[in-house]
Amino acid sequence: MKVTQLPTTSKSIRPQKGVISLPPQSRGGFDIAKILSRFETDDYILAGIILVLVFEGCDDYILLAALGYLFIMGLKE
C-alpha cells in the first residue's frame, strides 16, 4: 500500500480560523413545507393527543414530556 501526503501549503485545504461554513442546504430560512412533508400519520396523531392534553389542562407533566420525547424522536428518522 502506497501512502502519500497531501501538500499542506494550499490555502484551499486549510480552513480559515474563526469562519464557520454551513452546507448549502442549511443556509437560508426555516422551510416549514419540508418539515411537514416528513410527517407521517402517527406524528399527526401524537401531536393531536399532546395538544388535547395541554388544552384540557393536564397536570401530568411526566406524561406530556414522554409524549413530547416520542414526537421529537419520531421526527428524526
DSSP file (Angstrom, degrees, kcal/mol; ACC not computed):
  #  RESIDUE AA STRUCTURE BP1 BP2  ACC     N-H-->O    O-->H-N    N-H-->O    O-->H-N    TCO  KAPPA ALPHA  PHI   PSI    X-CA   Y-CA   Z-CA
    1    1 A M              0   0    0      0, 0.0     2,-0.5     0, 0.0     0, 0.0   0.000 360.0 360.0 360.0 130.9    0.0    0.0    0.0
    2    2 A K        -     0   0    0      2,-0.0     2,-0.5     0, 0.0     0, 0.0  -0.842 360.0-160.6 -99.8 128.1    1.4    3.4   -1.0
    3    3 A V        -     0   0    0     -2,-0.5     2,-0.4     2,-0.0     0, 0.0  -0.927   9.6-176.6-110.2 126.1    0.8    6.3    1.3
    4    4 A T        -     0   0    0     -2,-0.5     2,-0.5     0, 0.0    -2,-0.0  -0.953  18.8-136.1-122.6 144.8    1.1    9.8    0.0
    5    5 A Q        -     0   0    0     -2,-0.4     3,-0.1     1,-0.0    -2,-0.0  -0.835  20.7-126.4-100.4 133.2    0.8   13.0    2.0
    6    6 A L        -     0   0    0     -2,-0.5     2,-0.1     1,-0.1    -1,-0.0  -0.455  35.6 -96.9 -73.1 147.7   -1.2   15.9    0.5
    7    7 A P        -     0   0    0      0, 0.0     3,-0.3     0, 0.0    -1,-0.1  -0.432  29.1-161.5 -66.4 137.9    0.5   19.2    0.3
    8    8 A T  S    S+     0   0    0      1,-0.2     6,-0.1    -2,-0.1    -2,-0.0   0.348  74.6  81.3-101.5   5.5   -0.3   21.5    3.2
    9    9 A T        +     0   0    0      4,-0.0     2,-0.2     3,-0.0    -1,-0.2   0.637  66.2 102.3 -86.1 -13.8    0.7   24.8    1.6
   10   10 A S    >>  -     0   0    0     -3,-0.3     4,-1.1     1,-0.1     3,-0.5  -0.503  64.1-148.4 -73.9 135.4   -2.5   25.2   -0.4
   11   11 A K  T 34 S+     0   0    0     -2,-0.2    -1,-0.1     1,-0.2    -3,-0.0   0.750  94.7  64.0 -73.5 -24.0   -4.9   27.7    1.1
   12   12 A S  T 34 S+     0   0    0      1,-0.2    -1,-0.2     3,-0.1    -2,-0.0   0.753 102.4  49.3 -73.3 -22.2   -7.9   25.8   -0.2
   13   13 A I  T <4 S+     0   0    0     -3,-0.5    -1,-0.2    -6,-0.1    -2,-0.2   0.862  99.7  72.1 -82.8 -38.4   -7.1   22.8    2.0
   14   14 A R  S  < S-     0   0    0     -4,-1.1     2,-0.2    -6,-0.1     3,-0.0  -0.644  82.1-132.3 -81.7 127.5   -6.7   24.7    5.2
   15   15 A P        -     0   0    0      0, 0.0     2,-0.2     0, 0.0    -2,-0.1  -0.517  27.1-109.0 -74.4 147.7   -9.9   26.1    6.8
   16   16 A Q    >   -     0   0    0     -2,-0.2     3,-1.0     1,-0.1     2,-0.3  -0.510  34.8-110.4 -75.1 143.6   -9.8   29.7    7.9
   17   17 A K  T 3  S+     0   0    0      1,-0.2     3,-0.1    -2,-0.2    -1,-0.1  -0.557  97.5  13.0 -76.4 136.7   -9.7   30.3   11.6
   18   18 A G  T 3  S+     0   0    0     -2,-0.3     2,-0.5     1,-0.2    -1,-0.2   0.417  98.7 112.5  83.4  -1.2  -12.9   31.8   13.1
   19   19 A V    <   -     0   0    0     -3,-1.0     2,-0.6     2,-0.0    -1,-0.2  -0.917  49.2-162.2-109.3 124.3  -15.0   31.2    9.9
   20   20 A I        -     0   0    0     -2,-0.5     2,-0.6    -3,-0.1    -3,-0.0  -0.918   5.9-159.2-106.5 122.2  -17.8   28.7   10.1
   21   21 A S        -     0   0    0     -2,-0.6    -2,-0.0     0, 0.0     0, 0.0  -0.889   4.9-154.9-105.0 124.1  -19.1   27.5    6.8
   22   22 A L        -     0   0    0     -2,-0.6     5,-0.1     1,-0.1    -2,-0.0  -0.688  27.9-101.6 -93.7 148.5  -22.6   25.9    6.6
   23   23 A P    >>  -     0   0    0      0, 0.0     3,-1.3     0, 0.0     4,-0.7  -0.325  36.4-110.9 -63.3 154.0  -23.6   23.4    4.0
   24   24 A P  G >4 S+     0   0    0      0, 0.0     3,-0.8     0, 0.0    -2,-0.0   0.825 114.4  57.5 -59.0 -34.1  -25.7   25.0    1.2
   25   25 A Q  G 34 S+     0   0    0      1,-0.2    -3,-0.0     3,-0.0     0, 0.0   0.743 105.3  51.0 -71.9 -20.4  -28.9   23.2    2.2
   26   26 A S  G <4 S+     0   0    0     -3,-1.3    -1,-0.2     2,-0.1     2,-0.1   0.544  91.8  93.4 -93.6  -6.7  -28.8   24.6    5.7
   27   27 A R  S << S+     0   0    0     -3,-0.8     2,-0.5    -4,-0.7     0, 0.0  -0.452  73.2  34.9 -78.3 158.0  -28.4   28.2    4.5
   28   28 A G  S    S-     0   0    0     -2,-0.1     2,-0.1     2,-0.0    -2,-0.1  -0.857  97.4 -41.4 106.3-134.3  -31.5   30.3    4.1
   29   29 A G        -     0   0    0     -2,-0.5     2,-0.7     1,-0.0     0, 0.0  -0.364  68.0 -61.9-123.9-160.7  -34.5   30.1    6.2
   30   30 A F        -     0   0    0     -2,-0.1     2,-1.0     1,-0.0    -2,-0.0  -0.818  43.3-156.2 -93.7 112.5  -36.9   27.9    8.0
   31   31 A D     >  +     0   0    0     -2,-0.7     4,-1.4     1,-0.2     3,-0.2  -0.764  15.8 176.7 -97.5  95.9  -38.7   25.7    5.4
   32   32 A I  H  > S+     0   0    0     -2,-1.0     4,-2.7     1,-0.2     5,-0.2   0.811  77.7  59.9 -69.5 -30.7  -42.0   24.6    7.0
   33   33 A A  H  > S+     0   0    0      1,-0.2     4,-1.5     2,-0.2    -1,-0.2   0.883 104.7  49.3 -65.5 -37.8  -43.1   22.7    3.9
   34   34 A K  H  > S+     0   0    0     -3,-0.2     4,-0.6     2,-0.2    -1,-0.2   0.887 112.7  47.6 -68.4 -38.5  -40.1   20.4    4.1
   35   35 A I  H >< S+     0   0    0     -4,-1.4     3,-1.0     1,-0.2     4,-0.4   0.929 112.1  48.6 -68.1 -45.2  -40.7   19.7    7.7
   36   36 A L  H >< S+     0   0    0     -4,-2.7     3,-0.9     1,-0.3    -1,-0.2   0.787 103.5  61.7 -67.5 -26.5  -44.4   19.0    7.2
   37   37 A S  H 3< S+     0   0    0     -4,-1.5    -1,-0.3     1,-0.2    -2,-0.2   0.738  99.2  56.8 -71.6 -20.2  -43.7   16.7    4.3
   38   38 A R  T << S+     0   0    0     -3,-1.0    -1,-0.2    -4,-0.6    -2,-0.2   0.603  84.7 106.8 -83.9 -11.5  -41.7   14.4    6.7
   39   39 A F    <   -     0   0    0     -3,-0.9     2,-0.2    -4,-0.4    36,-0.0  -0.413  52.6-164.1 -69.0 141.1  -44.7   14.0    9.0
   40   40 A E    >>  -     0   0    0     -2,-0.1     4,-1.6     1,-0.0     3,-0.6  -0.653  38.3 -91.6-114.2 177.3  -46.5   10.6    8.9
   41   41 A T  H 3> S+     0   0    0      1,-0.3     4,-2.1    -2,-0.2     5,-0.2   0.884 124.8  53.2 -59.3 -41.7  -49.9    9.7   10.2
   42   42 A D  H 3> S+     0   0    0      1,-0.2     4,-2.3     2,-0.2    -1,-0.3   0.818 104.8  56.1 -66.9 -28.6  -48.6    8.7   13.7
   43   43 A D  H <> S+     0   0    0     -3,-0.6     4,-2.4     2,-0.2    -1,-0.2   0.909 108.4  47.2 -66.9 -41.7  -46.9   12.1   14.0
   44   44 A Y  H  X S+     0   0    0     -4,-1.6     4,-2.2     2,-0.2    -2,-0.2   0.897 112.9  49.3 -65.1 -40.5  -50.2   13.9   13.5
   45   45 A I  H  X S+     0   0    0     -4,-2.1     4,-2.3     2,-0.2    -2,-0.2   0.930 112.7  46.7 -65.0 -45.2  -52.0   11.6   15.9
   46   46 A L  H  X S+     0   0    0     -4,-2.3     4,-2.3     1,-0.2    -2,-0.2   0.899 112.6  49.5 -65.5 -41.1  -49.3   12.1   18.6
   47   47 A A  H  X S+     0   0    0     -4,-2.4     4,-2.5     1,-0.2    -1,-0.2   0.890 110.6  51.7 -64.6 -38.4  -49.3   15.8   18.1
   48   48 A G  H  X S+     0   0    0     -4,-2.2     4,-2.5     2,-0.2    -2,-0.2   0.909 109.1  49.4 -63.7 -42.5  -53.1   15.9   18.4
   49   49 A I  H  X S+     0   0    0     -4,-2.3     4,-2.3     2,-0.2    -2,-0.2   0.918 111.7  49.1 -62.8 -43.5  -53.0   13.9   21.6
   50   50 A I  H  X S+     0   0    0     -4,-2.3     4,-2.3     1,-0.2    -2,-0.2   0.930 112.2  47.9 -62.4 -45.3  -50.4   16.3   23.1
   51   51 A L  H  X S+     0   0    0     -4,-2.5     4,-2.7     2,-0.2     5,-0.2   0.907 111.3  50.0 -63.8 -42.1  -52.5   19.4   22.1
   52   52 A V  H  X S+     0   0    0     -4,-2.5     4,-1.7     1,-0.2    -1,-0.2   0.922 111.7  48.8 -63.0 -43.2  -55.7   18.0   23.5
   53   53 A L  H  <>S+     0   0    0     -4,-2.3     5,-2.4    -5,-0.2     4,-0.4   0.902 113.3  47.0 -63.4 -40.7  -54.0   17.2   26.8
   54   54 A V  H ><5S+     0   0    0     -4,-2.3     3,-1.2     1,-0.2    -2,-0.2   0.935 113.8  46.5 -66.9 -46.0  -52.4   20.6   27.0
   55   55 A F  H 3<5S+     0   0    0     -4,-2.7    -1,-0.2     1,-0.3    -2,-0.2   0.751 108.7  56.1 -71.4 -23.2  -55.7   22.5   26.2
   56   56 A E  T 3<5S-     0   0    0     -4,-1.7    -1,-0.3    -5,-0.2    -2,-0.2   0.508 120.2-108.3 -84.0  -4.7  -57.7   20.3   28.6
   57   57 A G  T < 5 -     0   0    0     -3,-1.2    -3,-0.2    -4,-0.4     2,-0.2   0.875  44.4-170.3  84.0  39.4  -55.3   21.4   31.5
   58   58 A C      < -     0   0    0     -5,-2.4    -1,-0.2     1,-0.1    -5,-0.0  -0.440  12.7-167.4 -65.3 130.7  -53.4   18.1   32.0
   59   59 A D        +     0   0    0     -2,-0.2     2,-1.5     1,-0.1     3,-0.2   0.405  59.7 102.8 -98.1   0.1  -51.3   18.3   35.1
   60   60 A D     >  +     0   0    0      1,-0.2     4,-1.9     2,-0.1     5,-0.1  -0.646  42.3 171.1 -87.7  87.2  -49.3   15.2   34.4
   61   61 A Y  H  > S+     0   0    0     -2,-1.5     4,-2.4     1,-0.2    -1,-0.2   0.773  73.7  59.5 -71.8 -26.1  -46.1   16.8   33.1
   62   62 A I  H  > S+     0   0    0      2,-0.2     4,-2.4     1,-0.2    -1,-0.2   0.912 106.5  48.0 -67.5 -41.2  -44.2   13.5   33.0
   63   63 A L  H  > S+     0   0    0      2,-0.2     4,-2.6     1,-0.2     5,-0.2   0.925 113.0  47.9 -62.9 -44.8  -46.8   12.1   30.5
   64   64 A L  H  X S+     0   0    0     -4,-1.9     4,-2.4     1,-0.2    -2,-0.2   0.892 112.3  49.4 -64.0 -39.4  -46.5   15.3   28.4
   65   65 A A  H  X S+     0   0    0     -4,-2.4     4,-2.4     2,-0.2    -1,-0.2   0.908 111.7  48.7 -66.3 -40.8  -42.7   15.1   28.5
   66   66 A A  H  X S+     0   0    0     -4,-2.4     4,-2.3     2,-0.2    -2,-0.2   0.918 113.3  46.4 -65.9 -43.1  -42.8   11.4   27.5
   67   67 A L  H  X S+     0   0    0     -4,-2.6     4,-2.2     2,-0.2    -2,-0.2   0.893 112.6  50.8 -66.0 -38.9  -45.2   12.1   24.6
   68   68 A G  H  X S+     0   0    0     -4,-2.4     4,-2.5    -5,-0.2    -2,-0.2   0.890 109.2  51.3 -63.8 -39.7  -43.1   15.1   23.5
   69   69 A Y  H  X S+     0   0    0     -4,-2.4     4,-2.7     2,-0.2     5,-0.2   0.924 110.4  48.3 -63.0 -44.8  -40.0   13.0   23.5
   70   70 A L  H  X S+     0   0    0     -4,-2.3     4,-1.7     1,-0.2    -2,-0.2   0.889 111.7  50.7 -62.4 -38.6  -41.6   10.3   21.4
   71   71 A F  H  X S+     0   0    0     -4,-2.2     4,-1.1     2,-0.2    -2,-0.2   0.937 113.1  44.3 -64.8 -47.2  -42.9   13.0   19.0
   72   72 A I  H >X S+     0   0    0     -4,-2.5     4,-1.0     1,-0.2     3,-0.5   0.912 113.7  49.8 -66.1 -43.2  -39.4   14.6   18.6
   73   73 A M  H 3X S+     0   0    0     -4,-2.7     4,-0.7     1,-0.2     3,-0.3   0.829 106.9  56.4 -66.5 -30.9  -37.6   11.2   18.3
   74   74 A G  H 3< S+     0   0    0     -4,-1.7     3,-0.3    -5,-0.2    -1,-0.2   0.779 103.4  54.9 -69.9 -26.5  -40.1   10.2   15.6
   75   75 A L  H << S+     0   0    0     -4,-1.1    -1,-0.2    -3,-0.5    -2,-0.2   0.758  97.5  63.9 -77.6 -24.6  -39.3   13.2   13.5
   76   76 A K  H  <        0   0    0     -4,-1.0    -1,-0.2    -3,-0.3    -2,-0.2   0.784 360.0 360.0 -71.2 -26.5  -35.5   12.5   13.4
   77   77 A E     <        0   0    0     -4,-0.7    -1,-0.2    -3,-0.3    -2,-0.1   0.487 360.0 360.0 -78.0 360.0  -35.9    9.2   11.5
